[in-house]
Amino acid sequence: MSLYAVQKLLYNLNRDARVRQRHDDDFEGLLADYDLTDEEREALVEGNIGLLYVMGVNGQLLMHYAALRQYAWDDYIAAMRAGLSRYGPVRHGLYTTTDGQGAV
Amino acid sequence: MALVYAGVCSHAPGITGRAERADPQLREPFYAAMHRMGAEIRAARPDALVVVAAEHFANFFMDNMPAYCMGMADHYEGPIEDPDWLGIAPRRFAGAPALSRRLIEAMMADVDLAYAEEWQFDHGIMVPLHFLLPEGDVPIIPVNINCQGPPLTPPARAYAFGRALRKACDAAPERIALIGTGGISHWPATPDSGKINEAWDREFLDRWLANDRVALTGYTDEETWREAGQGGFEIRTFIAVAGAAEGCVGELYCYEPIPIFAVGCTVARMSLVSM
């Protein structure tokens, strides 16, 4: 269930205040409810936006999650670019980069 | 009574969330066009506003993804995003559940759609309503077309959905306004955010303004993704509005690429007077 489960967790986290509360109060318990790979678990524990982006997490889910984690816009874009530099191209999904040239 | 208004506009979260970072000379004419559309919608005295949007995993996920869904709730709330990030405070909107139900029942004669009695609005609806109906004085009926999690509905089906919506609206005693929100080309939520294919956008808009059904329904996802990015899939919302205004042509109020908003900012209206 790789990628699907991590996206499902972000979906629930983004839209449900009770899941956000559990994220703050019982993070390990929350993670245990999802069939995550070790890499996915590590990325979530670190709040590693760059790695989540490269894994192929849908960009809209990741953008909302980055906002939830209080990333400033430029820092969020920079985190995705850092992920590409460190982990290589996006592995799955639609939200690949093209020329990497955006507004910021 | 009938469909009394039909238009389209952009909905990118930067439009409100990063407002201060845009060049005012580009931003203000776009905001003025949004406010013009809002004034026109209120002048049309609608009993409800149907918002055909492309949401971003606010309510629907790949565990049970409808191609089309219409809200049937008593009320709605939003945004699901961090309000400070989006630049829009939490709001509650009245729904029109009885009208929703009649529209859904009527449309089911022609197309398949899901319904939902719970619905949280994300930027796809919150950003347009921030400009169009800041008073929140018109009941809202949300519609989602899945433009995020493939497989996606083909453009021809989006056009047919719009046709069915028009038929249902025209059979209802209420006055109903319609907007579609989304697209056109953009690469949101990637390092390319801010990239805009203006030539592709203008060609699409020419086709939309002419209500060229054959051209509008000829787009393939492979071409759209390559030329217009992931955000380009949201042309389905514009195409649905064209379907609701079949036989009519449009007028462009604004098209302005504003990179920090991550989209070519668009406001356009269909006449609803058949040619």
Chai-1 contact restraints between the chains, C-beta under 6 A:
chainA,res_idxA,chainB,res_idxB,connection_type,confidence,min_distance_angstrom,max_distance_angstrom,comment,restraint_id
A,Y11,B,F57,contact,1.0,0.0,6.0,A-B,restraint_1
A,Y11,B,F61,contact,1.0,0.0,6.0,A-B,restraint_2
A,R15,B,A58,contact,1.0,0.0,6.0,A-B,restraint_3
A,R15,B,I80,contact,1.0,0.0,6.0,A-B,restraint_4
A,G59,B,A189,contact,1.0,0.0,6.0,A-B,restraint_5
A,G59,B,T190,contact,1.0,0.0,6.0,A-B,restraint_6
A,Q60,B,H56,contact,1.0,0.0,6.0,A-B,restraint_7
A,Q60,B,F57,contact,1.0,0.0,6.0,A-B,restraint_8
A,Q60,B,A189,contact,1.0,0.0,6.0,A-B,restraint_9
A,L61,B,F57,contact,1.0,0.0,6.0,A-B,restraint_10
A,M63,B,A189,contact,1.0,0.0,6.0,A-B,restraint_11
A,H64,B,E81,contact,1.0,0.0,6.0,A-B,restraint_12
A,A67,B,E81,contact,1.0,0.0,6.0,A-B,restraint_13
A,A67,B,D82,contact,1.0,0.0,6.0,A-B,restraint_14
A,A67,B,W85,contact,1.0,0.0,6.0,A-B,restraint_15
A,I77,B,P191,contact,1.0,0.0,6.0,A-B,restraint_16
A,M80,B,P191,contact,1.0,0.0,6.0,A-B,restraint_17
A,R81,B,P191,contact,1.0,0.0,6.0,A-B,restraint_18
A,L94,B,Q230,contact,1.0,0.0,6.0,A-B,restraint_19
A,Y95,B,T190,contact,1.0,0.0,6.0,A-B,restraint_20
A,Y95,B,Q230,contact,1.0,0.0,6.0,A-B,restraint_21
A,T97,B,T190,contact,1.0,0.0,6.0,A-B,restraint_22
A,T97,B,P191,contact,1.0,0.0,6.0,A-B,restraint_23
A,T97,B,D192,contact,1.0,0.0,6.0,A-B,restraint_24
A,T98,B,D192,contact,1.0,0.0,6.0,A-B,restraint_25
A,G100,B,P191,contact,1.0,0.0,6.0,A-B,restraint_26
A,G102,B,P191,contact,1.0,0.0,6.0,A-B,restraint_27
A,G102,B,D192,contact,1.0,0.0,6.0,A-B,restraint_28
A,G102,B,S193,contact,1.0,0.0,6.0,A-B,restraint_29
A,G102,B,G194,contact,1.0,0.0,6.0,A-B,restraint_30
A,G102,B,K195,contact,1.0,0.0,6.0,A-B,restraint_31
A,A103,B,G194,contact,1.0,0.0,6.0,A-B,restraint_32
A,A103,B,P259,contact,1.0,0.0,6.0,A-B,restraint_33
A,A103,B,I260,contact,1.0,0.0,6.0,A-B,restraint_34
